[in-house]
Amino acid sequence: MSDQIKLHVQSIINDLNNGYEGWGTVNEYDEPEDAFKYLDGVLDINWVLNSDRTLKGARLLVAFGGPNIWIDTVKGTVEGAWWGDSYTDTYNTDSEFANELDEALETLYAC
């Protein structure tokens, strides 16, 4: 397993557990740095639905092309893969930022 993949996955887990750098502040345009701002950088969202089409969670592609990194909010994992190497680890789904991210996804899905 590549140490690069592991480090990248652990960096994203740190953001999910503690909030990304600047989270909870206001940027130079008076916009909040929140979970919606984090979602601005997401490359793709795969919605995971229950049989009644209510939102169960999502898979968020946050890095692509080397390595590919997915946040899976259903499993509470961050998955990284590059060529034949892969690394998956869990994040704290009860952290303040993870909860804010789930709420932002619910709002986005309802649009």
Number of C-alpha atoms within 10 A of each C-alpha: 11 14 11 14 22 18 13 19 26 20 14 20 22 14 16 25 18 15 22 18 9 11 17 13 12 12 11 7 6 8 10 15 17 19 22 16 14 16 17 8 12 14 12 15 15 12 16 16 13 10 8 6 8 13 16 14 20 22 21 20 20 20 17 14 9 12 20 18 25 26 27 19 23 15 13 19 19 26 24 27 21 17 10 7 13 18 20 16 14 16 21 16 18 12 14 13 21 22 17 17 22 18 14 18 20 16 11 11 13 9 5
